[in-house]
Amino acid sequence: MMTTHIMPTYNRQPISFVKGSGSWLYTQDGTAYLDALTGIAVCGLGHCHPAITNAINEQANQLLHTSNLYQIDWQEQAADKLCQVTNMDSVFFANSGAEANECALKLARKFANDKGFSRPKVIVMENSFHGRTLLTVSATANPKAREGFYTLDDDFIRVPFGDIDAIKTVLANHDDICAIFLEPIQGEGGLNTAKNGFEYLNEVHALCDKHDILFMLDEVQTGNGRTGKYFAFLHSDVKPDVLTTAKGLGNGFPVGACLVSGRAQNLFGFGAHGSTFGGTHLASRVICAVFDELEQSNVMDNAVKQGDKIQQQIYTLFKNKSITTRGKGMMIGIVLPTDVDCSKLVDVARDEYKMLINVTGGHVIRLLPPLNLSDEDTDELINRLTKLINTVLINTVV
Ligand SMILES: Cc1ncc(COP(=O)(O)O)c(C=O)c1O
C-alpha cells in the first residue's frame, strides 16, 4: 500500500487527473472523464477557462500580494462588481466558504453585542452545511462532521428546512435570537429546496424584519451563476442582511466573500476582523474575471437551459421507476427510490461510464456540471446518466 503523509480526512477515490479542459478531466494515460461535479460546484466556467487562466497569468507576472495594509485596486473592483449585482453595500474578502461564513457568524454576534445581548443564538437548519471551522461546523447539521469537537451547540437552534412555523415557534419562545442563517438550496444536505420554493426566503426575511434580527444567506454553493442567476436569492424578492459566497467565485482559485447591507452594515470597525490573504491582487483579479464572464456571456441562461433539459429528460425516462429530479440550473439532484443500492454508484459512474458524480443524502445523485456545458456535452451527460441509472436499477432486486 502506498504510504502518505497526508492526514486521512478524505476518503479519496483511486484516480488522479493531470489535465482539465471545459467539462472534461484527463488522466495521465489520456482517458477523458465527463466532469459533472466541477470540483464540488467550483469550476462553474469549466476547467482552465481561457479568461481565468489569462487573468491569473497576467497578474502573476505583475503582482501577487501586498497585504491588506495597503490599497488594492483589484479588490475595490471585485467588491464593486459583487455589490453591483447583489445590491449589497460592502464586502469582506476571505479565502474559503467556511471563512466567509465565520465572518457572517461573527457579524451576527457583533450585532447582538451592540444590542446588549449576553449570549445570542442563531437559528440554523436541519441538513445544513456551513463549513469546518469550529463555529461553522457547529452551525452545520451533519453529526459526523461535528462528532468529537465539543461544538458550540448552545449558540444555535436548529429547525427543519422549509418549515416557517418552526421558526415562528422558536422566535415566540426565545428573546436571545440574533439571526437566521440558511442556504437557499441545501447542497451537501441533499439538494433540498423548500416546498414553496424561493417564497420561503420571502417568509423568513419577513420574520427577520419583524423581530429585528439578521437574515443571513449562505450562497457558498448556490452563488456565482450556479442556479441561473448571480445569486439564488435573486430568484426571490428579498435582499439579505448578510450574504456569503466562495466556490465558483474563483473558478478554482481559493476565494470567499461576505457581503453586508442594511442592519449588518458598519458592524465591523478597524481591527474587528481580518485575513492575511483575503482579497489579494491575484485573488481579486480572478473574481473580476469570473464576473466579467458571467456578465458578458450567456452562461447563466445556458445553466438554466441545460439544467432543465437534464432534469426533464431524466424525469421523463424514469418517472415510471419512481425516480424524481430536483434543484435549479446546474445544481441538480436525481432522487432514486430508497430501496436502490447506491453504494457503488460513484464508482460505476467513474469506472464504467467515465463520468464524475456524487451521491448525497444516501440516494440522491448530485450533479454540479459547468454552467457553460455545451449542447453536445449535455446530451453526452444525459446518455451516460441513463446508462448508469439503468445499471443500478438492474442490479437492484426489488
Ligand atoms: C453551503 C456551503 N457552505 C459552506 C461550505 C464550506 O466551504 P469551504 O469548503 O470552501 O470552506 C460549503 C462547502 O461545501 C457549502 O456547500
The ligand as a Tripos MOL2 file, in Angstrom:
@<TRIPOS>MOLECULE
LIG
   16    16     1     0     0
SMALL
NO_CHARGES

@<TRIPOS>ATOM
      1 C1        -23.2820   25.8290    1.5110 C.3       1 LIG1
      2 C2        -21.8450   25.6780    1.9010 C.ar      1 LIG1
      3 N1        -21.3320   26.4810    2.8360 N.ar      1 LIG1
      4 C3        -20.0400   26.3930    3.2070 C.ar      1 LIG1
      5 C4        -19.1910   25.4650    2.6570 C.ar      1 LIG1
      6 C5        -17.7630   25.3900    3.0930 C.3       1 LIG1
      7 O1        -16.9450   25.8960    2.0890 O.3       1 LIG1
      8 P1        -15.3680   25.6220    2.1210 P.3       1 LIG1
      9 O2        -15.1810   24.1590    1.9380 O.co2     1 LIG1
     10 O3        -14.8250   26.4530    0.9840 O.co2     1 LIG1
     11 O4        -14.8700   26.0720    3.4380 O.co2     1 LIG1
     12 C6        -19.6850   24.5900    1.6710 C.ar      1 LIG1
     13 C7        -18.8320   23.5520    1.0860 C.2       1 LIG1
     14 O5        -19.2780   22.5680    0.5590 O.2       1 LIG1
     15 C8        -21.0500   24.7060    1.2940 C.ar      1 LIG1
     16 O6        -21.5780   23.9000    0.3460 O.3       1 LIG1
@<TRIPOS>BOND
     1     1     2 1
     2     2     3 ar
     3     2    15 ar
     4     3     4 ar
     5     4     5 ar
     6     5     6 1
     7     5    12 ar
     8     6     7 1
     9     7     8 1
    10     8     9 2
    11     8    10 1
    12     8    11 1
    13    12    13 1
    14    12    15 ar
    15    13    14 2
    16    15    16 1
@<TRIPOS>SUBSTRUCTURE
     1 LIG1         1 GROUP 0 **** ****
